[in-house]
Amino acid sequence: MRKCLMAAVALSLCGSALAQQSTPAFQTNQSEAQRKASGSQANAELFFMIEQLQGEVRRLQGEVEEQRYQLNRLAEQSKERYIDLDQRLLDVRKQVESQPEPEPAQTAAAEAAAKPEPKQYREPSEQERQAYQAIQKLIHEDKNYDAAIDALYEFISEYPEGDLTVNAYYWLGEVYLVKPQLEQAKQAFTIVATRYPDHRKAADAAYKLGITYDRLNDKDKARQQMRSVVEDYAGTKAAELAQAYLAS
């Protein structure tokens, strides 16, 4: 009886051992398959992330190229505007130089008769006034000088030879003086002072032209310009400021 019981126990232990030996082999195969599946999924996710990053890089490169194009375009437009303004100034100088020298007047009556009539400037329309006010807002409230310069050029082109057009040339000089782009400011003030000498902005433009010469370190030209303001626009605020400059 005892022998039979011991034999049964031995058979039970052998069965457990066999079971323990067979289970790990199955589990090992299953774990290996899971690892391969997990590795494939990770590779797929990594590939997808790389594709996303490459797409983002391409998008950023496109934006950089677009910004580079815009910057080059703005630089070219600024150059064209500078050339256009320089050409306008050159045309004004040619007109002045081509005028014949006046003969000496015999009497005061003859001088009065020879004096040209003040120029009549075109009255601005309501739309023109609104456009001008929008530019003033860009200058005085928004301090957006680059946008103001663009708007001033567009205004001069859209509404030529009007009363507010002269103002636009003057404010173009003021904005360039603030930036500062002194050569452009000098040309804008010169246009107002020489082409529109009887306009209400002429005295101020002539004075600011002297200030521009001063900032360009051309002190002799600045003093000469200020003396002209005192003589040509006596009694104006610009003449007072020019006199104060000369006194200092």
Number of C-alpha atoms within 10 A of each C-alpha: 6 7 7 9 10 11 12 12 11 12 12 12 12 12 12 12 11 11 11 11 11 11 10 11 11 10 11 11 11 11 12 11 12 12 12 11 12 12 12 12 12 12 12 12 12 12 12 12 12 12 12 12 12 12 12 12 12 12 12 12 12 12 12 12 12 12 12 12 12 12 12 12 12 12 12 12 13 14 12 12 16 15 12 12 17 17 12 16 19 14 14 16 15 11 11 12 10 9 8 7 7 7 6 8 12 8 9 9 10 11 12 10 11 11 9 8 8 10 10 11 14 13 12 15 12 9 9 17 13 12 15 20 12 13 24 17 13 18 19 11 9 12 13 14 19 14 13 22 22 15 19 24 16 13 19 17 11 11 16 12 15 17 17 21 24 24 20 25 23 25 23 23 29 25 22 20 22 11 11 14 14 21 16 21 25 23 23 27 28 24 26 28 24 16 19 18 19 16 19 13 20 25 24 23 30 30 27 28 29 28 24 27 21 16 14 14 11 13 15 12 17 24 19 13 20 27 19 18 28 22 11 14 21 14 10 14 14 22 23 17 17 27 18 11 16 14 7 6
